[in-house]
Amino acid sequence: MADFSAADIQKLRQMAGVGMMDAKKALGEAAGNLELAFQILREKGLAAAKKRAERDANQGAIGSYLHHQAERPVIGVIVELASETDFVAKSSEFLETATDVAMHVSWANPRWIGKEDVPSDAIDKEREILQKRAAAEGKPANIVAKIVEGRLATFYADNVLYEQPFVNKEKFDGTVGQMVQQLAAKMGENISVRRIARLAVGEQVE
């Protein structure tokens, strides 16, 4: 069986602007090689002239969530979930996902949406802290770098929305990024979280 995942299928769909079955079949023929699969689709005349990944996602919806329980402060969240078309943005599944992401943000409080949004100085600072911690723990010098990178993944999972496991595991067992990617694969167009805003009563604003 060809070695490719649902994420590979979605990526090829974005690259070529084709349906799920066409993408899956091309990946199978290409033994999981994305570039070769894209070439196969082009040769068959199935690939869009312009890669879907380059198309503007300038439609979307606003998801909101208001949390007020006695043991937690009142928290309000607004999320902009972007799509390519208004048709997709108005679908019930899209709107539900926008609300789900907002609910997740209320609990997990991510600082950034994707890894690419994390400032380089924040990563450098965290890496320096992790290196000092590993050294203080007496870890062998030759494996400190590997330990630091492993712990840096935890830093991303704690602070980056797309890297965080979705809080309602019974509804979706995976990261928020995977949940959004799965929706994009099902809808057949680019979908992404564009902006998030979270306010909690009594919390210090950074």
CYANA upper distance limits for C-alpha pairs under 8 A (distance plus 0.5 A):
  1 MET  CA     28 GLY  CA      8.49
  2 ALA  CA     27 LEU  CA      8.15
  2 ALA  CA     28 GLY  CA      6.15
  2 ALA  CA     31 ALA  CA      5.37
  2 ALA  CA     32 GLY  CA      6.22
  3 ASP  CA     31 ALA  CA      7.07
  3 ASP  CA     32 GLY  CA      5.87
  4 PHE  CA      8 ASP  CA      6.48
  4 PHE  CA      9 ILE  CA      8.10
  4 PHE  CA     27 LEU  CA      7.81
  4 PHE  CA     31 ALA  CA      8.32
  4 PHE  CA     32 GLY  CA      5.46
  5 SER  CA      9 ILE  CA      7.01
  6 ALA  CA     10 GLN  CA      6.75
  6 ALA  CA    182 GLN  CA      8.49
  7 ALA  CA     11 LYS  CA      6.64
  7 ALA  CA    181 GLN  CA      7.86
  7 ALA  CA    182 GLN  CA      8.39
  8 ASP  CA     12 LEU  CA      6.69
  8 ASP  CA     32 GLY  CA      8.45
  8 ASP  CA     34 LEU  CA      7.79
  9 ILE  CA     13 ARG  CA      6.67
  9 ILE  CA     20 MET  CA      7.37
  9 ILE  CA     23 ALA  CA      6.30
  9 ILE  CA     24 LYS  CA      6.40
  9 ILE  CA     27 LEU  CA      7.96
  9 ILE  CA    185 ALA  CA      8.27
 10 GLN  CA     14 GLN  CA      6.75
 10 GLN  CA     20 MET  CA      8.08
 10 GLN  CA    181 GLN  CA      7.85
 10 GLN  CA    182 GLN  CA      8.32
 10 GLN  CA    184 ALA  CA      7.90
 10 GLN  CA    185 ALA  CA      5.56
 11 LYS  CA     15 MET  CA      6.64
 12 LEU  CA     16 ALA  CA      6.46
 12 LEU  CA     17 GLY  CA      8.34
 12 LEU  CA     18 VAL  CA      8.46
 12 LEU  CA     23 ALA  CA      6.62
 12 LEU  CA     34 LEU  CA      7.06
 12 LEU  CA     37 ALA  CA      8.21
 12 LEU  CA     38 PHE  CA      7.26
 13 ARG  CA     17 GLY  CA      5.63
 13 ARG  CA     18 VAL  CA      5.63
 13 ARG  CA     19 GLY  CA      6.91
 13 ARG  CA     20 MET  CA      7.24
 13 ARG  CA     23 ALA  CA      6.48
 13 ARG  CA     52 ARG  CA      7.83
 13 ARG  CA    185 ALA  CA      8.01
 13 ARG  CA    188 GLY  CA      7.57
 14 GLN  CA     18 VAL  CA      8.08
 14 GLN  CA     51 LYS  CA      7.03
 14 GLN  CA     52 ARG  CA      5.00
 14 GLN  CA     53 ALA  CA      5.25
 14 GLN  CA    188 GLY  CA      8.20
 14 GLN  CA    189 GLU  CA      7.21
 14 GLN  CA    190 ASN  CA      7.39
 15 MET  CA     38 PHE  CA      7.91
 15 MET  CA     51 LYS  CA      5.13
 15 MET  CA     52 ARG  CA      5.76
 15 MET  CA     53 ALA  CA      5.91
 15 MET  CA     54 GLU  CA      8.49
 16 ALA  CA     38 PHE  CA      7.04
 16 ALA  CA     41 LEU  CA      7.98
 16 ALA  CA     46 LEU  CA      8.15
 16 ALA  CA     47 ALA  CA      4.97
 16 ALA  CA     48 ALA  CA      5.81
 16 ALA  CA     49 ALA  CA      8.45
 16 ALA  CA     50 LYS  CA      8.01
 16 ALA  CA     51 LYS  CA      5.67
 16 ALA  CA     52 ARG  CA      6.49
 17 GLY  CA     47 ALA  CA      6.59
 17 GLY  CA     48 ALA  CA      5.80
 17 GLY  CA     50 LYS  CA      8.44
 17 GLY  CA     51 LYS  CA      6.73
 17 GLY  CA     52 ARG  CA      5.40
 17 GLY  CA    188 GLY  CA      8.23
 17 GLY  CA    189 GLU  CA      8.29
 18 VAL  CA     22 ASP  CA      6.87
 18 VAL  CA     23 ALA  CA      6.95
 18 VAL  CA     46 LEU  CA      7.24
 18 VAL  CA     47 ALA  CA      6.82
 18 VAL  CA     48 ALA  CA      7.74
 18 VAL  CA    188 GLY  CA      8.24
 19 GLY  CA     23 ALA  CA      6.75
 19 GLY  CA    188 GLY  CA      7.20
 20 MET  CA     24 LYS  CA      6.55
 20 MET  CA    185 ALA  CA      7.85
 20 MET  CA    186 LYS  CA      8.46
 20 MET  CA    188 GLY  CA      8.18
 21 MET  CA     25 LYS  CA      6.51
 22 ASP  CA     26 ALA  CA      6.64
 22 ASP  CA     41 LEU  CA      8.48
 23 ALA  CA     27 LEU  CA      6.69
 23 ALA  CA     37 ALA  CA      8.20
 23 ALA  CA     41 LEU  CA      8.49
 24 LYS  CA     28 GLY  CA      6.69
 25 LYS  CA     29 GLU  CA      6.81
 26 ALA  CA     30 ALA  CA      6.61
 26 ALA  CA     37 ALA  CA      5.47
 26 ALA  CA     38 PHE  CA      7.99
 26 ALA  CA     40 ILE  CA      6.93
 26 ALA  CA     41 LEU  CA      7.14
 27 LEU  CA     31 ALA  CA      6.41
 27 LEU  CA     32 GLY  CA      5.32
 27 LEU  CA     33 ASN  CA      6.97
 27 LEU  CA     34 LEU  CA      7.21
 27 LEU  CA     37 ALA  CA      5.66
 28 GLY  CA     32 GLY  CA      6.60
 29 GLU  CA     37 ALA  CA      7.69
 30 ALA  CA     34 LEU  CA      7.99
 30 ALA  CA     36 LEU  CA      6.24
 30 ALA  CA     37 ALA  CA      5.72
 30 ALA  CA     40 ILE  CA      8.35
 32 GLY  CA     37 ALA  CA      7.99
 33 ASN  CA     37 ALA  CA      6.53
 34 LEU  CA     38 PHE  CA      6.62
 35 GLU  CA     39 GLN  CA      6.76
 36 LEU  CA     40 ILE  CA      6.69
 37 ALA  CA     41 LEU  CA      6.82
 38 PHE  CA     42 ARG  CA      6.76
 38 PHE  CA     47 ALA  CA      7.72
 39 GLN  CA     43 GLU  CA      6.67
 40 ILE  CA     44 LYS  CA      6.80
 41 LEU  CA     45 GLY  CA      6.71
 41 LEU  CA     46 LEU  CA      5.61
 41 LEU  CA     47 ALA  CA      5.71
 42 ARG  CA     46 LEU  CA      6.28
 42 ARG  CA     47 ALA  CA      5.36
 42 ARG  CA     48 ALA  CA      8.41
 47 ALA  CA     51 LYS  CA      8.35
 48 ALA  CA     52 ARG  CA      7.92
 50 LYS  CA     54 GLU  CA      7.63
 50 LYS  CA     55 ARG  CA      8.22
 51 LYS  CA     55 ARG  CA      7.56
 52 ARG  CA    189 GLU  CA      7.63
 52 ARG  CA    190 ASN  CA      7.81
 53 ALA  CA    190 ASN  CA      7.16
 55 ARG  CA     84 GLU  CA      7.93
 55 ARG  CA    190 ASN  CA      8.25
 56 ASP  CA     84 GLU  CA      6.72
 57 ALA  CA     82 ALA  CA      6.30
 57 ALA  CA     83 SER  CA      5.19
 57 ALA  CA     84 GLU  CA      4.54
 57 ALA  CA     85 THR  CA      7.92
 57 ALA  CA    190 ASN  CA      6.75
 57 ALA  CA    191 ILE  CA      7.46
 58 ASN  CA     82 ALA  CA      6.97
 58 ASN  CA     83 SER  CA      6.83
 58 ASN  CA     84 GLU  CA      6.31
 58 ASN  CA     85 THR  CA      8.10
 59 GLN  CA     82 ALA  CA      6.13
 59 GLN  CA     83 SER  CA      5.49
 59 GLN  CA     84 GLU  CA      5.94
 59 GLN  CA     85 THR  CA      6.03
 59 GLN  CA     86 ASP  CA      6.11
 59 GLN  CA     89 ALA  CA      7.18
 60 GLY  CA     80 GLU  CA      7.53
 60 GLY  CA     81 LEU  CA      5.98
 60 GLY  CA     82 ALA  CA      4.59
 60 GLY  CA     83 SER  CA      5.37
 60 GLY  CA     84 GLU  CA      7.95
 60 GLY  CA     85 THR  CA      7.93
 60 GLY  CA     86 ASP  CA      7.11
 60 GLY  CA     88 VAL  CA      8.39
 60 GLY  CA     89 ALA  CA      5.26
 60 GLY  CA     90 LYS  CA      8.37
 61 ALA  CA     80 GLU  CA      6.43
 61 ALA  CA     81 LEU  CA      6.01
 61 ALA  CA     82 ALA  CA      7.08
 61 ALA  CA     89 ALA  CA      6.29
 61 ALA  CA     90 LYS  CA      7.94
 61 ALA  CA     95 LEU  CA      7.26
 61 ALA  CA     98 ALA  CA      7.68
 62 ILE  CA     78 ILE  CA      7.20
 62 ILE  CA     79 VAL  CA      6.05
 62 ILE  CA     80 GLU  CA      5.20
 62 ILE  CA     81 LEU  CA      6.80
 62 ILE  CA     95 LEU  CA      8.35
 62 ILE  CA     98 ALA  CA      7.13
 63 GLY  CA     78 ILE  CA      6.24
 63 GLY  CA     79 VAL  CA      5.49
 63 GLY  CA     80 GLU  CA      6.89
 63 GLY  CA     81 LEU  CA      7.78
 63 GLY  CA     95 LEU  CA      7.31
 63 GLY  CA     96 GLU  CA      8.44
 63 GLY  CA     97 THR  CA      8.43
 63 GLY  CA     98 ALA  CA      4.92
 63 GLY  CA     99 THR  CA      4.93
 63 GLY  CA    100 ASP  CA      8.31
 63 GLY  CA    101 VAL  CA      8.03
 63 GLY  CA    102 ALA  CA      6.49
 64 SER  CA     76 GLY  CA      7.97
 64 SER  CA     77 VAL  CA      5.99
 64 SER  CA     78 ILE  CA      5.01
 64 SER  CA     79 VAL  CA      6.74
 64 SER  CA     98 ALA  CA      8.00
 64 SER  CA     99 THR  CA      6.07
 64 SER  CA    102 ALA  CA      6.04
 64 SER  CA    103 MET  CA      8.05
 65 TYR  CA     76 GLY  CA      6.32
 65 TYR  CA     77 VAL  CA      5.72
 65 TYR  CA     78 ILE  CA      7.25
 65 TYR  CA     99 THR  CA      7.00
 65 TYR  CA    102 ALA  CA      6.03
 65 TYR  CA    103 MET  CA      5.97
 65 TYR  CA    106 SER  CA      7.93
 66 LEU  CA     74 VAL  CA      7.85
 66 LEU  CA     75 ILE  CA      6.27
 66 LEU  CA     76 GLY  CA      5.02
 66 LEU  CA     77 VAL  CA      6.99
 66 LEU  CA    103 MET  CA      8.43
 67 HIS  CA     74 VAL  CA      6.12
 67 HIS  CA     75 ILE  CA      5.56
 67 HIS  CA     76 GLY  CA      6.87
 67 HIS  CA    106 SER  CA      7.88
 68 HIS  CA     72 ARG  CA      7.36
 68 HIS  CA     73 PRO  CA      7.04
 68 HIS  CA     74 VAL  CA      5.08
 68 HIS  CA     75 ILE  CA      7.09
 69 GLN  CA     73 PRO  CA      7.63
 69 GLN  CA     74 VAL  CA      7.64
 73 PRO  CA    200 ALA  CA      6.73
 73 PRO  CA    201 VAL  CA      6.24
 73 PRO  CA    202 GLY  CA      7.83
 74 VAL  CA    200 ALA  CA      6.16
 74 VAL  CA    201 VAL  CA      6.00
 75 ILE  CA    106 SER  CA      6.85
 75 ILE  CA    198 ARG  CA      7.66
 75 ILE  CA    199 LEU  CA      6.16
 75 ILE  CA    200 ALA  CA      4.77
 75 ILE  CA    201 VAL  CA      7.02
 76 GLY  CA    106 SER  CA      7.48
 76 GLY  CA    198 ARG  CA      6.35
 76 GLY  CA    199 LEU  CA      5.76
 76 GLY  CA    200 ALA  CA      6.90
 77 VAL  CA    102 ALA  CA      6.15
 77 VAL  CA    103 MET  CA      7.88
 77 VAL  CA    105 VAL  CA      7.47
 77 VAL  CA    106 SER  CA      6.62
 77 VAL  CA    196 ILE  CA      7.83
 77 VAL  CA    197 ALA  CA      6.14
 77 VAL  CA    198 ARG  CA      4.97
 77 VAL  CA    199 LEU  CA      6.92
 78 ILE  CA    102 ALA  CA      6.59
 78 ILE  CA    196 ILE  CA      6.36
 78 ILE  CA    197 ALA  CA      5.77
 78 ILE  CA    198 ARG  CA      7.14
 79 VAL  CA     98 ALA  CA      7.11
 79 VAL  CA     99 THR  CA      8.26
 79 VAL  CA    101 VAL  CA      7.66
 79 VAL  CA    102 ALA  CA      6.11
 79 VAL  CA    193 VAL  CA      7.72
 79 VAL  CA    194 ARG  CA      8.24
 79 VAL  CA    195 ARG  CA      6.34
 79 VAL  CA    196 ILE  CA      5.02
 79 VAL  CA    197 ALA  CA      7.00
 80 GLU  CA     98 ALA  CA      7.78
 80 GLU  CA    193 VAL  CA      6.45
 80 GLU  CA    194 ARG  CA      6.03
 80 GLU  CA    195 ARG  CA      5.65
 80 GLU  CA    196 ILE  CA      6.91
 81 LEU  CA     98 ALA  CA      6.35
 81 LEU  CA    191 ILE  CA      7.56
 81 LEU  CA    192 SER  CA      6.27
 81 LEU  CA    193 VAL  CA      5.03
 81 LEU  CA    194 ARG  CA      6.42
 81 LEU  CA    195 ARG  CA      7.99
 82 ALA  CA     89 ALA  CA      8.08
 82 ALA  CA    190 ASN  CA      8.44
 82 ALA  CA    191 ILE  CA      5.95
 82 ALA  CA    192 SER  CA      5.76
 82 ALA  CA    193 VAL  CA      6.54
 82 ALA  CA    194 ARG  CA      6.64
 83 SER  CA     88 VAL  CA      7.40
 83 SER  CA     89 ALA  CA      6.66
 83 SER  CA    189 GLU  CA      7.54
 83 SER  CA    190 ASN  CA      6.26
 83 SER  CA    191 ILE  CA      5.10
 83 SER  CA    192 SER  CA      7.34
 84 GLU  CA     88 VAL  CA      8.14
 84 GLU  CA    189 GLU  CA      6.80
 84 GLU  CA    190 ASN  CA      6.56
 84 GLU  CA    191 ILE  CA      7.66
 85 THR  CA     89 ALA  CA      6.90
 86 ASP  CA     90 LYS  CA      6.66
 87 PHE  CA     91 SER  CA      7.18
 88 VAL  CA     94 PHE  CA      7.27
 88 VAL  CA    187 MET  CA      7.51
 89 ALA  CA     94 PHE  CA      6.44
 89 ALA  CA     95 LEU  CA      7.46
 90 LYS  CA     94 PHE  CA      7.41
 90 LYS  CA     95 LEU  CA      7.23
 91 SER  CA     95 LEU  CA      6.85
 92 SER  CA     96 GLU  CA      6.51
 93 GLU  CA     97 THR  CA      6.63
 94 PHE  CA     98 ALA  CA      6.83
 94 PHE  CA    183 LEU  CA      8.05
 95 LEU  CA     99 THR  CA      6.89
 96 GLU  CA    100 ASP  CA      6.61
 97 THR  CA    101 VAL  CA      6.60
 97 THR  CA    180 VAL  CA      8.24
 98 ALA  CA    102 ALA  CA      6.82
 99 THR  CA    103 MET  CA      6.70
100 ASP  CA    104 HIS  CA      6.69
101 VAL  CA    105 VAL  CA      6.67
101 VAL  CA    176 VAL  CA      7.83
102 ALA  CA    106 SER  CA      6.88
102 ALA  CA    196 ILE  CA      8.39
103 MET  CA    107 TRP  CA      7.32
104 HIS  CA    108 ALA  CA      6.47
104 HIS  CA    109 ASN  CA      8.39
104 HIS  CA    166 PHE  CA      7.06
104 HIS  CA    167 VAL  CA      6.32
104 HIS  CA    168 ASN  CA      8.44
105 VAL  CA    109 ASN  CA      5.52
105 VAL  CA    110 PRO  CA      6.91
105 VAL  CA    161 LEU  CA      8.14
105 VAL  CA    198 ARG  CA      7.83
106 SER  CA    198 ARG  CA      7.31
107 TRP  CA    167 VAL  CA      8.09
108 ALA  CA    158 ASP  CA      8.27
108 ALA  CA    164 GLN  CA      8.37
108 ALA  CA    167 VAL  CA      8.12
109 ASN  CA    159 ASN  CA      8.00
109 ASN  CA    198 ARG  CA      8.01
110 PRO  CA    158 ASP  CA      7.56
110 PRO  CA    159 ASN  CA      5.13
110 PRO  CA    160 VAL  CA      5.86
110 PRO  CA    161 LEU  CA      5.77
111 ARG  CA    159 ASN  CA      5.75
111 ARG  CA    160 VAL  CA      6.62
111 ARG  CA    161 LEU  CA      7.99
112 TRP  CA    117 ASP  CA      6.47
112 TRP  CA    118 VAL  CA      6.82
112 TRP  CA    159 ASN  CA      6.95
112 TRP  CA    160 VAL  CA      5.39
112 TRP  CA    161 LEU  CA      6.65
113 ILE  CA    117 ASP  CA      7.06
113 ILE  CA    160 VAL  CA      5.92
113 ILE  CA    161 LEU  CA      5.18
113 ILE  CA    162 TYR  CA      6.47
113 ILE  CA    193 VAL  CA      7.72
113 ILE  CA    194 ARG  CA      8.40
113 ILE  CA    195 ARG  CA      8.21
113 ILE  CA    196 ILE  CA      8.37
114 GLY  CA    118 VAL  CA      7.75
114 GLY  CA    160 VAL  CA      6.25
114 GLY  CA    161 LEU  CA      6.86
114 GLY  CA    162 TYR  CA      6.08
114 GLY  CA    163 GLU  CA      7.95
115 LYS  CA    156 TYR  CA      7.69
115 LYS  CA    160 VAL  CA      6.94
115 LYS  CA    162 TYR  CA      8.38
115 LYS  CA    163 GLU  CA      8.47
118 VAL  CA    122 ALA  CA      7.31
118 VAL  CA    123 ILE  CA      7.61
118 VAL  CA    160 VAL  CA      8.47
119 PRO  CA    123 ILE  CA      7.14
120 SER  CA    124 ASP  CA      6.63
121 ASP  CA    125 LYS  CA      6.52
122 ALA  CA    126 GLU  CA      6.67
123 ILE  CA    127 ARG  CA      6.52
124 ASP  CA    128 GLU  CA      6.64
125 LYS  CA    129 ILE  CA      6.84
126 GLU  CA    130 LEU  CA      6.68
126 GLU  CA    152 LEU  CA      8.02
127 ARG  CA    131 GLN  CA      6.60
127 ARG  CA    148 VAL  CA      7.11
127 ARG  CA    149 GLU  CA      8.47
127 ARG  CA    152 LEU  CA      7.47
128 GLU  CA    132 LYS  CA      6.81
129 ILE  CA    133 ARG  CA      6.69
130 LEU  CA    134 ALA  CA      6.60
130 LEU  CA    148 VAL  CA      6.16
130 LEU  CA    151 ARG  CA      7.80
130 LEU  CA    152 LEU  CA      8.32
131 GLN  CA    135 ALA  CA      6.68
131 GLN  CA    144 VAL  CA      7.29
131 GLN  CA    145 ALA  CA      8.04
131 GLN  CA    148 VAL  CA      6.59
132 LYS  CA    136 ALA  CA      6.58
133 ARG  CA    137 GLU  CA      6.73
134 ALA  CA    138 GLY  CA      7.06
134 ALA  CA    139 LYS  CA      6.15
134 ALA  CA    144 VAL  CA      6.79
134 ALA  CA    147 ILE  CA      7.89
134 ALA  CA    148 VAL  CA      7.92
135 ALA  CA    139 LYS  CA      6.18
135 ALA  CA    140 PRO  CA      8.34
135 ALA  CA    141 ALA  CA      8.11
135 ALA  CA    144 VAL  CA      7.89
139 LYS  CA    143 ILE  CA      7.66
139 LYS  CA    144 VAL  CA      6.85
140 PRO  CA    144 VAL  CA      6.90
141 ALA  CA    145 ALA  CA      8.42
143 ILE  CA    147 ILE  CA      6.79
144 VAL  CA    148 VAL  CA      6.56
145 ALA  CA    149 GLU  CA      6.79
146 LYS  CA    150 GLY  CA      6.75
147 ILE  CA    151 ARG  CA      6.74
148 VAL  CA    152 LEU  CA      6.49
149 GLU  CA    153 ALA  CA      6.96
150 GLY  CA    154 THR  CA      7.51
151 ARG  CA    155 PHE  CA      6.99
152 LEU  CA    156 TYR  CA      6.88
153 ALA  CA    157 ALA  CA      6.76
154 THR  CA    158 ASP  CA      6.64
155 PHE  CA    159 ASN  CA      6.69
156 TYR  CA    160 VAL  CA      5.65
156 TYR  CA    163 GLU  CA      6.68
156 TYR  CA    164 GLN  CA      8.17
157 ALA  CA    161 LEU  CA      8.11
157 ALA  CA    163 GLU  CA      5.30
157 ALA  CA    164 GLN  CA      5.15
157 ALA  CA    165 PRO  CA      7.95
158 ASP  CA    163 GLU  CA      8.33
158 ASP  CA    164 GLN  CA      6.92
159 ASN  CA    163 GLU  CA      8.44
159 ASN  CA    164 GLN  CA      8.02
160 VAL  CA    164 GLN  CA      6.84
161 LEU  CA    176 VAL  CA      6.98
161 LEU  CA    177 GLY  CA      7.76
162 TYR  CA    175 THR  CA      6.81
162 TYR  CA    176 VAL  CA      5.41
162 TYR  CA    177 GLY  CA      4.41
162 TYR  CA    178 GLN  CA      7.92
163 GLU  CA    175 THR  CA      6.26
163 GLU  CA    176 VAL  CA      7.14
163 GLU  CA    177 GLY  CA      6.78
164 GLN  CA    175 THR  CA      5.70
164 GLN  CA    176 VAL  CA      6.51
164 GLN  CA    177 GLY  CA      8.27
165 PRO  CA    169 LYS  CA      8.44
165 PRO  CA    173 ASP  CA      7.94
165 PRO  CA    174 GLY  CA      5.90
165 PRO  CA    175 THR  CA      4.43
165 PRO  CA    176 VAL  CA      6.58
166 PHE  CA    172 PHE  CA      7.18
166 PHE  CA    173 ASP  CA      7.36
166 PHE  CA    174 GLY  CA      6.53
166 PHE  CA    175 THR  CA      5.65
166 PHE  CA    176 VAL  CA      5.70
166 PHE  CA    179 MET  CA      8.50
168 ASN  CA    172 PHE  CA      6.90
168 ASN  CA    173 ASP  CA      8.18
169 LYS  CA    173 ASP  CA      5.18
169 LYS  CA    174 GLY  CA      7.89
172 PHE  CA    179 MET  CA      7.63
174 GLY  CA    178 GLN  CA      6.71
174 GLY  CA    179 MET  CA      7.32
175 THR  CA    179 MET  CA      6.80
176 VAL  CA    180 VAL  CA      6.75
177 GLY  CA    181 GLN  CA      6.56
178 GLN  CA    182 GLN  CA      6.46
179 MET  CA    183 LEU  CA      6.90
180 VAL  CA    184 ALA  CA      6.73
180 VAL  CA    191 ILE  CA      7.32
180 VAL  CA    192 SER  CA      7.12
180 VAL  CA    193 VAL  CA      8.46
181 GLN  CA    185 ALA  CA      6.70
181 GLN  CA    191 ILE  CA      7.79
181 GLN  CA    192 SER  CA      8.46
182 GLN  CA    186 LYS  CA      6.76
183 LEU  CA    187 MET  CA      6.59
183 LEU  CA    191 ILE  CA      8.00
184 ALA  CA    188 GLY  CA      6.22
184 ALA  CA    189 GLU  CA      6.06
184 ALA  CA    190 ASN  CA      6.30
184 ALA  CA    191 ILE  CA      5.76
185 ALA  CA    189 GLU  CA      7.50
199 LEU  CA    203 GLU  CA      8.30
